[in-house]
C-alpha cells in the first residue's frame, strides 16, 4: 500500500524515526527491568550502568532487525507507524545502526564479564533475532520470549562480583512475564499478521484464548515472584497479590480497553515484585 504526504504526519511523533524503527518503547521497557534488577542486586553503580546499557544496545538491534525483516509485510498492510515501511528512514541507515549497536553491545557486555556477555548476547539478543528470522511465524514463537526474559536476572547476577546464578523461581517468574508480553503484544496485530501469513502461537490460539492465557501467565508470575523468596511475604507483598487478583478480574470481565489496561497494570506489579519487592 502506498503512502501520501497527507498520511505521514499523523504517524510521526516526537521520537526520531530511526529510534522508532528500533522499537524504542519495548527496548526501554526491557532495559528498565534490567536497571531495577541491578539496583535490587546492589551492583556497583558503574557496573550496573554498563550492564544496563549493554542490554539496551542489544534490544535496539532486535528492534531494527525486526523492522528490516518485516519491511515488505509492513508496506503491504500500510503500517505507516513503521518508519522503514513509510519511508521516513532508509534500510541503509537501519543496517548501519544495527551493526553499530551490535558492536557496542558486545564491547559493553564483555566489560562486565564473559558470563554475563554469554547470557545477554547468546540467550537474550540471540533469542530475539531468532524470533525475527522465523520463529515468530511458528507455534514456537513464545520460546524466544521465555528464554530472553527468563535469563534477564542472570545477565545481572552474572555481572556481579562474585558472579552467581539467580534462583529458579526468579527466572520462572521472568519467563512467565515474557511469554505474557508476547501474547499481549501480538493481539493488536492479529489482522495485519493474518494478511501477511504470520502465524505464531497467539494466532493459532485465537484472540480470546491468547488474552486469557496472557492474564493467567501474569498472575502466575506475580505469585511466583511474591512467594518464591524464603520466609513469610511482607504485608506489602500480600497487598500486591490482592491488587493482582482484582486486576485479573477486571482483565477477564472488562470491556473495550479495560482488559488490556488491567493486564499492563498486572505486568507492572510483576516487575516491581520481581525486581524490588522480592529482594
Secondary structure, DSSP 8 states (H G I E B T S, - for coil): ----HHHHGGG--SS-HHHHHTTHHHHHHHHHHHHHHHHHHT--HHHHHHHHHHHHHHHHHHHHHHHHHHHHHHHHTT-TTSHHHHTSS-HHHHHHHHHHHHHHHHHHHHHT-HHHHIIIIIIIIHHHHHHHTTGGGSTTHHHHHHHHHHTHHHHHHTTSSS-----HHHHHHHHHHHHHHHHHHHHTTHHHHHHHT---HHHHH-HHHHHHHHHHHHHHHHHHHHHSSSS---HHHHHHHHHHHHHHHHHHH--TTHHHHHHHHHHHHHHHIIIIIT-
